[in-house]
Amino acid sequence: MKPEEGPELPYCETCGAEHDEDADYCPKCGVSLSPGGEKTVELATWTQRFIALIIDGIILAIIVAFFRFPGESRFFGLSVRFGVDNILGFLYFMFMDHYYGQSVGKKVMNLRVTKMDGGPLDLMDAAIEAFGKVFLLPIDFLIGFFMFRDMNQRLFNHLSDTVVIREM
């Protein structure tokens, strides 16, 4: 007796990649999969993402400046400020990506972070994506640049099944 096979997944007409039936965009080339949809999705370049990160860094520096306390404490020679700054950055990126799909820097650059199928991020996806960006950015970027270059994903984008797109 032959094992029962599941339904065959549809293929993208543009690049031939398999995709889920309920996907709005092709996970490989980003073309709209809706009937009659000519709208394509363009992946954000590393340069666009870097400029957005610089804008967000400036905004975070202004926010963190309001939380400066006189006489910062030190713990084993390290400033406790470092941890507070990172936690504020983590909360900023997690909140903005989860609720709005973009940080202020991404908004300025017309970028948005989405799930691979085009859907919004849930809180866990946003937390995973933000963790890599705030706490492990050099490693996150380098691994992503060499291993996931075809989708311009950082390591933690790949782990959270997210991609940064350019809005047209």
C-alpha positions as CSV (number, residue, x, y, z in Angstrom):
1,M,0.0,0.0,0.0
2,K,1.3,3.4,-1.0
3,P,1.5,6.2,1.6
4,E,-1.0,8.9,1.0
5,E,0.7,12.0,-0.5
6,G,-0.3,15.5,0.7
7,P,-1.5,18.1,-1.7
8,E,1.1,19.5,-4.1
9,L,2.2,23.0,-3.2
10,P,1.7,25.7,-5.9
11,Y,4.7,27.2,-7.7
12,C,5.6,30.8,-8.3
13,E,5.0,31.7,-12.0
14,T,8.0,34.0,-12.0
15,C,10.8,32.0,-10.4
16,G,9.3,28.5,-9.9
17,A,9.7,28.3,-6.1
18,E,7.2,26.4,-4.0
19,H,5.0,28.5,-1.8
20,D,2.1,28.0,0.6
21,E,-1.4,28.3,-0.9
22,D,-2.2,31.2,1.5
23,A,1.0,33.1,0.9
24,D,0.6,36.7,-0.4
25,Y,4.2,36.9,-1.8
26,C,6.7,34.4,-3.1
27,P,9.2,33.6,-0.4
28,K,12.1,33.6,-2.9
29,C,11.5,36.4,-5.5
30,G,8.9,38.5,-3.7
31,V,6.4,38.7,-6.5
32,S,2.7,39.1,-5.5
33,L,0.9,35.8,-5.6
34,S,-2.6,37.3,-5.5
35,P,-4.7,37.0,-8.7
36,G,-4.0,39.8,-11.1
37,G,-1.3,41.2,-8.7
38,E,1.4,43.0,-10.7
39,K,2.9,44.5,-7.5
40,T,6.3,43.2,-6.7
41,V,8.2,43.3,-3.5
42,E,11.8,44.4,-3.5
43,L,14.2,43.3,-0.9
44,A,15.9,46.1,1.0
45,T,19.6,46.4,0.3
46,W,22.2,46.2,3.0
47,T,22.9,50.0,2.4
48,Q,19.3,51.0,2.9
49,R,19.1,48.9,6.1
50,F,22.3,50.4,7.4
51,I,21.1,54.0,6.8
52,A,17.8,53.1,8.6
53,L,19.9,51.7,11.5
54,I,21.9,55.0,11.7
55,I,18.7,57.0,11.9
56,D,17.4,54.7,14.6
57,G,20.7,55.0,16.5
58,I,20.4,58.8,16.5
59,I,16.8,58.5,17.8
60,L,17.8,56.0,20.5
61,A,20.7,58.2,21.6
62,I,18.3,61.1,22.1
63,I,15.9,58.9,24.0
64,V,18.7,57.4,26.2
65,A,20.0,60.9,26.9
66,F,16.8,61.6,28.8
67,F,17.4,58.6,31.1
68,R,20.9,59.6,32.2
69,F,21.4,59.6,35.9
70,P,24.1,61.6,37.7
71,G,26.9,59.4,38.9
72,E,26.6,56.3,36.9
73,S,27.5,53.2,38.9
74,R,30.2,50.7,37.8
75,F,30.2,47.0,38.3
76,F,33.6,45.3,38.0
77,G,34.8,48.3,35.9
78,L,31.9,48.2,33.4
79,S,29.3,50.9,33.2
80,V,25.8,49.6,34.2
81,R,24.6,52.2,31.6
82,F,25.6,49.7,28.8
83,G,23.0,47.2,29.8
84,V,20.2,49.8,30.3
85,D,20.9,51.3,26.9
86,N,20.8,47.9,25.2
87,I,17.5,47.0,26.9
88,L,15.9,50.3,25.8
89,G,17.1,49.6,22.2
90,F,15.8,46.0,22.4
91,L,12.4,47.3,23.6
92,Y,12.3,50.0,20.9
93,F,13.0,47.6,18.0
94,M,10.8,44.9,19.3
95,F,7.8,47.2,19.9
96,M,8.2,49.1,16.6
97,D,8.6,46.0,14.5
98,H,5.8,44.1,16.2
99,Y,3.2,46.9,16.2
100,Y,4.1,48.9,13.1
101,G,6.3,46.6,11.0
102,Q,9.0,49.3,10.9
103,S,11.1,51.5,13.1
104,V,11.3,55.2,12.5
105,G,14.5,54.7,10.5
106,K,12.8,52.1,8.3
107,K,9.8,54.4,7.9
108,V,12.1,57.2,6.6
109,M,13.8,54.7,4.2
110,N,10.4,53.2,3.1
111,L,11.4,49.8,4.5
112,R,9.3,47.2,6.4
113,V,10.0,44.0,8.1
114,T,7.6,41.2,7.4
115,K,7.3,37.4,7.7
116,M,8.5,35.5,4.6
117,D,4.9,35.1,3.5
118,G,4.2,38.9,3.8
119,G,2.4,38.7,7.1
120,P,3.0,40.8,10.2
121,L,5.5,39.8,12.9
122,D,4.2,38.3,16.1
123,L,5.8,39.4,19.4
124,M,8.2,36.4,19.5
125,D,9.4,37.0,15.9
126,A,10.0,40.7,16.8
127,A,11.9,39.8,19.9
128,I,14.2,37.3,18.1
129,E,14.8,39.8,15.3
130,A,15.5,42.7,17.8
131,F,17.8,40.6,20.0
132,G,20.2,39.9,17.2
133,K,20.2,43.6,16.1
134,V,20.8,45.0,19.5
135,F,23.0,42.5,21.3
136,L,24.9,40.6,18.6
137,L,24.8,42.9,15.5
138,P,28.4,42.3,14.1
139,I,28.0,38.5,14.4
140,D,24.4,38.6,13.3
141,F,25.3,40.6,10.2
142,L,28.4,38.7,9.2
143,I,26.8,35.3,9.4
144,G,23.7,36.6,7.5
145,F,25.8,38.3,4.9
146,F,27.7,35.2,4.0
147,M,25.0,32.5,4.6
148,F,21.7,34.2,3.6
149,R,22.9,36.7,1.0
150,D,20.2,35.8,-1.5
151,M,17.5,37.2,0.8
152,N,19.6,40.0,2.4
153,Q,18.8,38.5,5.8
154,R,20.8,38.8,9.0
155,L,21.1,35.5,11.0
156,F,18.3,36.6,13.4
157,N,16.1,37.5,10.4
158,H,16.5,34.0,9.2
159,L,15.8,32.5,12.6
160,S,12.6,34.6,13.0
161,D,11.6,33.8,9.4
162,T,11.5,37.5,8.5
163,V,12.7,39.6,5.7
164,V,13.1,43.4,5.2
165,I,11.4,44.7,2.1
166,R,11.3,48.1,0.3
167,E,7.8,49.6,0.0
168,M,7.0,51.0,-3.4
